[in-house]
Amino acid sequence: MVKITPKGFMKDKKKASENPEWGFVVIRDDKLKEYVDQINPRRKVNKIVVHHTGSDVPFLGVDSWRSIDRYHKRRGWMGIGYHFGITPEGRVWVLRPIHLVGAHAEGHNVGSIGVVVWGNRQKTHTAIIKLAEFVALLSKRFGAAVFFHKDLKKTACPNIDKQRFMKLVNLFGGE
C-alpha cells in the first residue's frame, strides 16, 4: 500500500476508492503548512489549477468525494482527477495521490496539481479563504503559477473572481 502522507497529518482515514492506495483524508488544519512542505510529487510541478465542483448540492463528507470519484471513473479515468479538495467548512482533503498525474485539465495535467473547491455559485467564504491559503502554500512550495481552469479551457470554472482571489493568495504569501 502506498502511504499518502506521514502519520500525524490526518484527521480521518476513511477509504474511498477501489484503488487500495487511495484514501480520502482530511489534513489537520494545524499541520497544513508542514504537510505541504513535506509532500514529494516525484515529478516537476509548475502549475496549480483551481477548479470548482460545478454543483451546489450539500457537502456530505467523504461520500461527496466518492461520488465525484465514481463519476470520473465512469469517464474512464483511474479515479478522482483532483489532488486536493476544499469543503464548505474550509477543510482540505487529500483526494488523489500527489505522485500521480491528475485528470483535471486536459492538456495541462502533466506538471500540475489540481485543487477543487466544493460548490458552483454558492461557495462559502470559509472555503474561498482556505482555498487561497492552500493555493498560496502550494504555489510557494513549488514556485508554481496559479491558473483557473477557465484560463486553460473555455469554461466558467471555478466561477470565482480571479483578481480578488489572487489578492487573497498574495496575502497568504503565494507566488
Phi, psi and omega in degrees: 000134178281131179276123183284315182212161177294158177300151176094351182265343191253150173265324192220133182245031179294133177280147184230344188234155174292340175289112190299336181273353180267130173221134178272115185225154180265132174277130178300135183301321181286355180244008187300310180295316179300319178299309182299320181297332184261351182291144180228100183286351181058028177201158179287134177242121178234000179220140167248121183250123183263133181230171167232162181287340177081009180217144179259023176293153180299147175279128184241040177070210185303330179298329177293318177292323177299322179298316178294321178302313179297317179299314180294324177295322177297335177279358178095007179274165180294335183170195181307137187276341183270147178279324183222152177227146179245127182271168177301333180276358179084024175268144178257124179250140169275123185248322184226136179306132187297334181283347178272138174298139181286177175223068188224343182211090185312129181084354182227013183287320178292129179084010181232161171241129180261128178237126181245139175253140182289130174119172177238276178263351185244048177286143179280155175300318179301318180294318181295318179297314180293321177302313180297317179299313183292317178298321177298316179299314180295315182299315180292317182300319185256357185061035187261145175284150179260127177236146166270152178307321181294344175287339187249347184204153178287101182197164175272349186298129014261013178061046178228146176290113187292320182299313178296317181299315182293331173297319177295315179303315180295323176299328178274005175089017179289166181284000000 
